[in-house]
């Protein structure tokens, strides 16, 4: 996923003009034709002059305002015009500017703390009519009459700001919600709907503060260092320093407190998106590292990261902070419940009350729990039935608990602490934590789920919020107009959890969008290469191919037979003649028969590393240009081509429906990976060169033994034509109808994966991010449980899932088999995301190989410490 990346709708604001320095003196540029030369060349005058030029047709309105403004307010208006966004210079009228400046100036001068606010601070944090990119409106007359009584009698701007935070939102009946119309709402828009994002709430509180003469500004972090989204809040000036508070997150009369304090203290400016910025109307040379709307200019900012450093409370050794969300099982909305974390050794270790939808999605119940051991969660005294774990940056960032059905839906934030001894319920689950988290430990490879996001998208996308699934799918559709399938996973919308209920059509819709987009990409990028009948690998290796089409096309698409010629370590003309022979050697009743020409003339011409890539490209192109069914692709080869089948069939088994080896030699390869691919072997009994005949007989015995020990696996057909030598008089042509009986099973219940000297990161529904020759994995699935029986030399594995394999609405368990200690490696609901679907499609360009869900688990030390087998040893 990865993750994902969401941001609290930081809004791009815009102040692109050259700015003027504040001044007490009247510039007299417009008021008097006798202004002195110094005034005309001062920074303030230059900034104002440039602003007037940028105003275009609206210049007359600005000049009208300047001509009408009272003398005491003239410096305010000049500074404002010199610092306005260019779009506002072209739009705002004189009456708007005069009305706002009058209100701001009087709010400053009449405040009991006005002496504590110098002119520069007033200009930058009371005078502006907007914080970011919100709608321009005259909010001062609306807010000031309501807010003044809230701070009556107070003489401390810090205390006044805290009181406003307590009273403004109840007074105007505005609450946090992701269902608000826009992230960057103006005060009237938030008040009208009663809903606002963290950015909208911040804008409203900032304007409320400014309306009573408290300097206030918009602050935020583009992305937390743990990748878990973003947040915005406000800062106010207390007369000596800037203080912070979360909008609609009052902490009594205290400032510099908030649920985000700990995270803010861990931010740093090593990357622009990890710094903390405060909006300013001054020219600073610093910008927010994102764009809310590319039609709007960027926001000026000051970097305030250092002021937040070092504020987090110490966490005891061996403990960690765990963020908890509780969701209603039907609506999936957050609910307020009493939550208890328990471990096996000491019982209750932490408790608290979860946050419901009234709170920012970044605002979680945070419990301090042990890093090691088993932790179970109880809600209102009942062990949870469902839980999932969300990680970011290699650590668990959130535990999502599903409220038990027995818990009354009316429980509110006033819930009391749970009973000391929770009552177990059927299906109760627990989460496993480890002291050594890395990029893909025990937990779901999914994005954190904060309120809103404007992460710096890979393509510069303007998406500013963490969308719901419907919005995410629309985002995908829009992105694919210009973007590629390979880039989808990095987009903010891609980490959104999709609905996996049986009645949901979301997975089907995403699959259709992605596969159509991929087909379009292939047609655009590969048409000429395919028509030239020469494929080129990433290392420049070229593979010519010839093909013919036979029979009527089935409704599901044509079959594909890839037939490899003989030859090997011989002059090019010899191998080319073998290629010509292979073109005529077999003829299926139906299907596309392809004879590729080996890229090289070496002895191992068909099992070098570039072959895997070229064959997958060949299959991809045949799916698009000849409507091949990806589940009916077959591999075959004669002599040196048979050598290739021996090698490729086990290591690329998940690409083929069946394989047939004729008159070849396996070299060092082993048959382990053939568990789920029907394999036919044809050999002349007198073909004694390189002991091919004896080895074929040995393989016949080996395959029979493997099939007997593993029911349902190792389907095979071995025929030794005792009277024949290397040439079998075309008797081996029976392989074609034999293979045609089979379709690929890409989601088998059991997988045996042995890495060859040419390794792969993916095999059926498993992925290994660190493949090495000789690693051996055996995994099986039964119901909702996946068991890793063997993982020799493997550190971590990814398990890909879809609705045909498990019920994605229910918890999935990943366990280590008895030989690996039997531990539970993961337990929880695995989210389906666009990111995982796009990633798994892009890996192989196989429309049948899309998986919507993935969980990555760290293997027990016993597995990773085991010595892999030597892939060169039969």
HELIX and SHEET records of a PDB file:
HELIX    1   1 UNK A   37  UNK A   41  1                                   5    
HELIX    2   2 UNK A   43  UNK A   54  1                                  12    
HELIX    3   3 UNK A   56  UNK A   58  5                                   3    
HELIX    4   4 UNK A   59  UNK A   68  1                                  10    
HELIX    5   5 UNK A   71  UNK A   83  1                                  13    
HELIX    6   6 UNK A   86  UNK A   89  1                                   4    
HELIX    7   7 UNK A   94  UNK A  110  1                                  17    
HELIX    8   8 UNK A  114  UNK A  116  5                                   3    
HELIX    9   9 UNK A  119  UNK A  125  1                                   7    
HELIX   10  10 UNK A  140  UNK A  148  1                                   9    
HELIX   11  11 UNK A  149  UNK A  151  5                                   3    
HELIX   12  12 UNK A  157  UNK A  172  1                                  16    
HELIX   13  13 UNK A  187  UNK A  193  1                                   7    
HELIX   14  14 UNK A  198  UNK A  211  1                                  14    
HELIX   15  15 UNK A  261  UNK A  265  1                                   5    
HELIX   16  16 UNK A  272  UNK A  274  5                                   3    
HELIX   17  17 UNK A  305  UNK A  308  5                                   4    
HELIX   18  18 UNK A  469  UNK A  479  1                                  11    
HELIX   19  19 UNK A  485  UNK A  488  1                                   4    
HELIX   20  20 UNK A  492  UNK A  495  5                                   4    
HELIX   21  21 UNK A  506  UNK A  532  1                                  27    
HELIX   22  22 UNK A  572  UNK A  585  1                                  14    
HELIX   23  23 UNK A  609  UNK A  625  1                                  17    
HELIX   24  24 UNK A  640  UNK A  651  1                                  12    
HELIX   25  25 UNK A  653  UNK A  655  5                                   3    
HELIX   26  26 UNK A  672  UNK A  676  5                                   5    
HELIX   27  27 UNK A  689  UNK A  691  5                                   3    
HELIX   28  28 UNK A  692  UNK A  709  1                                  18    
HELIX   29  29 UNK A  731  UNK A  733  5                                   3    
HELIX   30  30 UNK A  734  UNK A  740  1                                   7    
HELIX   31  31 UNK A  818  UNK A  820  5                                   3    
HELIX   32  32 UNK A  834  UNK A  844  1                                  11    
HELIX   33  33 UNK A  861  UNK A  865  1                                   5    
SHEET    1   A 2 UNK A 175  UNK A 176  0                                        
SHEET    2   A 2 UNK A 195  UNK A 196  1                                        
SHEET    1   B 5 UNK A 242  UNK A 245  0                                        
SHEET    2   B 5 UNK A 231  UNK A 237 -1                                        
SHEET    3   B 5 UNK A 216  UNK A 221 -1                                        
SHEET    4   B 5 UNK A 276  UNK A 279 -1                                        
SHEET    5   B 5 UNK A 301  UNK A 303 -1                                        
SHEET    1   C 4 UNK A 365  UNK A 370  0                                        
SHEET    2   C 4 UNK A 319  UNK A 327 -1                                        
SHEET    3   C 4 UNK A 395  UNK A 402  1                                        
SHEET    4   C 4 UNK A 386  UNK A 392 -1                                        
SHEET    1   D 4 UNK A 347  UNK A 353  0                                        
SHEET    2   D 4 UNK A 338  UNK A 343 -1                                        
SHEET    3   D 4 UNK A 373  UNK A 379 -1                                        
SHEET    4   D 4 UNK A 382  UNK A 383 -1                                        
SHEET    1   E 4 UNK A 347  UNK A 353  0                                        
SHEET    2   E 4 UNK A 338  UNK A 343 -1                                        
SHEET    3   E 4 UNK A 373  UNK A 379 -1                                        
SHEET    4   E 4 UNK A 430  UNK A 433 -1                                        
SHEET    1   F 8 UNK A 534  UNK A 536  0                                        
SHEET    2   F 8 UNK A 542  UNK A 550 -1                                        
SHEET    3   F 8 UNK A 591  UNK A 596 -1                                        
SHEET    4   F 8 UNK A 558  UNK A 564  1                                        
SHEET    5   F 8 UNK A 628  UNK A 638  1                                        
SHEET    6   F 8 UNK A 658  UNK A 662  1                                        
SHEET    7   F 8 UNK A 678  UNK A 684  1                                        
SHEET    8   F 8 UNK A 716  UNK A 721  1                                        
SHEET    1   G 5 UNK A 750  UNK A 754  0                                        
SHEET    2   G 5 UNK A 776  UNK A 782 -1                                        
SHEET    3   G 5 UNK A 785  UNK A 792 -1                                        
SHEET    4   G 5 UNK A 812  UNK A 816  1                                        
SHEET    5   G 5 UNK A 824  UNK A 828 -1                                        
SHEET    1   H 4 UNK A 762  UNK A 763  0                                        
SHEET    2   H 4 UNK A 766  UNK A 767 -1                                        
SHEET    3   H 4 UNK A 796  UNK A 801 -1                                        
SHEET    4   H 4 UNK A 853  UNK A 858 -1                                        
END                                                                             
